[in-house]
Amino acid sequence: MGPGRRATEAGTVPAFAVALLGMAAITYASFVLESLLSPDPDVVNGYVSELSAVDQPDHLVYDIGDFITGALVIIAAATALVTLRRRPWAEAGWAFLLMFGVATIGDASFPLDCATSEDTACALRERAGKVSFSHQFHSVTSATAITCATVALFALSIAARRYGWWPSLARWGPPLAVANVLAAIVVTTLMVVGVWFGIAQRLQIIILCLNLLLIAWALHADRRASTPKIGRQATRRCTPSKRPEPPAGTMQ
């Protein structure tokens, strides 16, 4: 099966959907601004979510980053669901990616009250259950976002292999999805132990950003694969047919 036929069978998304996923990968990594905006961030043992805690300076920057990420992913995933061919594994992948976008907006909408790793009083309030619903629910939205992103990549990778679509996803999707799972296990373990989980969580977010970039690249490659075929067809339609010239000496 040639690349043009594969792209035609899967369908192609509009260019803006590819761009939105690429932009989402950038805005989701807003934590890289912590050295500029956040005073003395605890990169080693501080949660990334603490950067957007209500009592932290410039917390709105990180909240807005998550909100924009979620909105961009929702639009891109919904566009893929509408424009691409409907097959079970592909539909599941785009649906979970859309839910990742919703959960990421949830992260921005339900921030922590305070930074537990930096504020002992905040940590005691959390243990006593004297924090807001937003603070408590944030862990639900964060876990949901990570789970949905991982399941989305697994589903889209299976779709790529089973239906012969998106070669880059078929090749790199499974190992990257496994990396998501391993990162989640490592982060959870280090949180229980109480050391190094800040670094692990930041690496986990980088892996999630790579998820978005890989999906964007797969869709972009499919658009490129289908362009030459469409161009050739258009050329054939627009080129006028030539009349055969009569033999010499023949009256017209």
C-alpha positions, 0 to 999 in steps of 0.5 A: 500500500503506497503512501498516497493510498494510505493517506486517502484511506485515513483521510487528512485533517485541515492544516490548522488542526496540525498547528493546534496540536503543535502549539498545545505541546508548547503551551503545556510545557509552561513549567519551563518558565518557573526559573523566571517567574517563580521565586526559588522553585523546588524543582527536585521535590516540588509538584508542577501543579504548585506553580499554579497554586492560588497563593503563588506569584504569576500563577495565572500564567500557568493556569492560562497555559493549561487552559489554552492547551486544553482548548487547542487539543479539544478543537484538534481532536474534534476536527480529527473525529469529524474529518478522518475516516471512522474506525473503532481504534482511531475514534477511541484515540481521538475521543481520549485525546479530547478528554485529555483536553477537557481534563487539562482545562479542569487542571486550570479551573481547579487550582491548588490553594497553596504549595504543600512542598513549600508551606508546612501550614498548607501541608497540615491543612491538606492532611486535616482536610481543611482545603477547598474543593478545588484543591482536592479535585485538582488531583482528580483532573491531573490523574485523568489528564495523564491517563487519557493522554496515555490511552489516546496514544495507545489507541492511535498507535494501534489504529496506525498499525491495524489500519496501515495509517500514520507510519510515524505513529505506528513506529514510535507511538507504542514505545512512547506510550510505554514511556508514559506508563513507566513515567507514571509509575516512577512519579507515583513511587517517588511521591510515596518515597518523598524524594525526586518526584519534582524532577520525575514529574517534569520529565513526565510532562515532557513525555506528554508534550512529545505525545502531542508532537508525535500525533501532530507530525503523523497528521502532517506527514499524512497531509504531505503524502496526499498532496502529490497525488491530489496535485497530479490529478488536478494537473491532468484535469487542467491540461487540455488534450491535444488533437493528433496532427494529420499526416502530411499531404492530407486535407483537413 
